[in-house]
Amino acid sequence: MNIEQTGIKDLVIINPTVFEDSRGYFFEAYNQAKFEINGIEYQFIQDNQSFSTRGVIRGLHLQDIPFAQAKLVRVLEGEILDVAVDLRKNSATYGQYFSVILSAQNKKQLMIPHGFAHGFSVLSETASVLYKVDQVYSKECEIGIRYDDPTLGIDWKVKPEEIIVSDKDLVLQDFTNCNSQF
């Protein structure tokens, strides 16, 4: 397993060691001891899975304090552009975003710590996304930022005519009005 730094503190890409042969492949998607050796010390309590079609953008979502969630995101089928926005006000990278292509083929995972808004766009015909979280969901602590916020200027790698966003995500606030407790 190789841990790749992103340039934003605590936000890392996990590149698993993949063993391939004529039967297929094998890799450890999660190994708590190896994560802890690399300074990733979350106690994951739940796995969430979503299925989406091409052009879907989910996010940007965040669970605020006291129900903040760290997420370990990976793709089981297809390809996504995964995006994390740093909302930690004391961070040198506050307001910056990082994006990476996660796919079933590249098997990369993104470890998103507390204090980040998260979202993704589907680049393939369909995608199944699995992510671990370290805290339960709380509707009262759910906040978000519009996917098309001009301050962030995220390129979702989806043509405008292909974009599919939920009604719930269309009414999210913009970045400048996001009142996260981080």
JOQUIZI-V809902 format. One record per pair of residues at least 12 apart in sequence whose C-alpha atoms are under 8 Angstrom apart, sorted by sequence separation. I is the first residue (numbers start at 1). J is the second residue. D is the distance in whole Angstrom. If there is no record, write none. Layout:
i: {I I}
j: {J J}
d: {D D}
This chain:
i: {2 3 16 85 1 2 16 84 85 1 2 83 84 1 2 83 84 1 83 82 83 81 82 81 82 81 82 80 81 79 80 147 79 80 146 147 152 79 146 151 78 79 144 146 149 151 77 78 146 149 75 76 77 78 88 117 145 146 42 74 75 76 82 84 87 88 117 119 144 145 146 74 75 86 87 143 144 145 146 74 86 87 145 85 86 75 84 85 74 84 85 145 74 75 84 123 144 3 74 83 84 121 123 143 73 74 82 83 120 121 122 72 73 82 83 121 143 72 73 82 71 72 73 81 82 71 72 80 81 70 71 80 81 70 71 80 81 70 79 80 69 70 79 80 69 78 79 68 78 68 78 79 80 78 79 77 78 77 78 64 76 77 75 76 77 62 75 76 62 75 76 62 74 75 97 61 62 73 74 96 60 61 73 74 95 97 59 60 61 73 59 60 72 73 59 60 71 72 58 59 71 72 57 58 71 57 58 70 71 57 69 70 56 57 69 70 55 56 69 54 55 68 69 115 54 55 67 53 54 67 52 54 67 53 54 67 53 54 53 54 68 52 53 63 67 51 52 63 66 81 51 52 65 81 51 64 8 50 51 63 64 49 50 63 64 49 50 62 63 49 61 62 48 49 61 62 47 48 61 47 48 60 61 8 47 48 59 60 46 47 59 60 45 46 59 60 44 45 46 59 44 45 46 8 44 45 46 57 16 43 44 45 6 15 16 42 15 87 89 14 15 88 13 14 87 13 14 13 14 12 13 11 12 57 11 12 11 10 11 10 55 55 56 57 55 56 57 58 54 55 56 57 58 55 56 60 59 58 64 65 64 65 64}
j: {14 15 28 97 14 15 29 97 98 15 16 97 98 16 17 98 99 17 99 99 100 99 100 100 101 101 102 101 102 101 102 169 102 103 169 170 175 103 170 175 103 104 169 171 174 176 103 104 172 175 102 103 104 105 115 144 172 173 70 102 103 104 110 112 115 116 145 147 172 173 174 103 104 115 116 172 173 174 175 104 116 117 175 116 117 107 116 117 107 117 118 178 108 109 118 157 178 38 109 118 119 156 158 178 109 110 118 119 156 157 158 109 110 119 120 158 180 110 111 120 110 111 112 120 121 111 112 120 121 111 112 121 122 112 113 122 123 113 122 123 113 114 123 124 114 123 124 114 124 115 125 126 127 126 127 126 127 127 128 115 127 128 127 128 129 115 128 129 116 129 130 117 129 130 152 117 118 129 130 152 117 118 130 131 152 154 117 118 119 131 118 119 131 132 119 120 131 132 119 120 132 133 119 120 133 120 121 133 134 121 133 134 121 122 134 135 121 122 135 121 122 135 136 182 122 123 135 122 123 136 122 124 137 124 125 138 125 126 126 127 141 126 127 137 141 126 127 138 141 156 127 128 141 157 128 141 86 128 129 141 142 128 129 142 143 129 130 142 143 130 142 143 130 131 143 144 130 131 144 131 132 144 145 93 132 133 144 145 132 133 145 146 132 133 146 147 132 133 134 147 133 134 135 98 134 135 136 147 107 134 135 136 98 107 108 134 108 180 182 108 109 182 108 109 182 109 110 110 111 110 111 110 111 156 111 112 112 112 113 113 158 159 162 163 162 163 164 165 162 163 164 165 166 164 165 169 169 169 180 181 181 182 182}
d: {6 6 7 4 7 5 7 6 7 6 6 7 5 4 7 6 7 5 4 5 7 6 5 6 6 5 7 6 6 7 5 8 6 6 6 8 7 4 6 7 6 7 8 7 6 8 7 6 5 7 6 7 5 8 5 7 5 6 7 7 5 5 8 7 5 7 8 8 6 5 6 7 5 6 5 8 7 5 8 8 5 7 6 5 7 7 6 5 7 6 7 7 7 8 5 7 7 7 5 6 7 6 7 8 5 7 8 5 8 8 8 7 5 6 6 7 8 6 7 4 8 5 8 5 7 6 6 6 5 8 5 5 7 6 7 5 7 4 6 5 7 5 6 7 6 8 5 6 5 7 7 8 7 6 6 7 4 5 7 8 7 5 7 5 7 8 6 6 7 4 7 5 6 6 7 5 6 7 5 7 6 5 6 6 7 8 8 5 6 4 6 5 5 7 4 8 6 5 5 7 5 7 7 5 5 6 6 6 7 4 6 6 6 7 6 8 6 6 5 8 5 7 8 6 5 7 6 7 6 7 7 6 7 8 5 6 6 6 4 8 8 6 6 7 6 7 5 7 8 7 6 7 7 7 4 5 8 6 6 5 6 7 5 5 7 5 7 6 6 4 7 5 6 6 6 6 7 5 4 6 6 5 7 6 4 8 7 5 6 6 7 6 7 5 7 6 6 6 7 6 5 5 8 8 4 7 8 8 7 6 7 8 8 7 7 6 5 7 6 6 7 5 7 5 6 6 6 5 7 6 6 7 5 8 6 7 5 8 6 6 6 8 8 7 5 6 6 7 8 5 4 6 8 6 6 8 6 7 6 6 7 8 8}
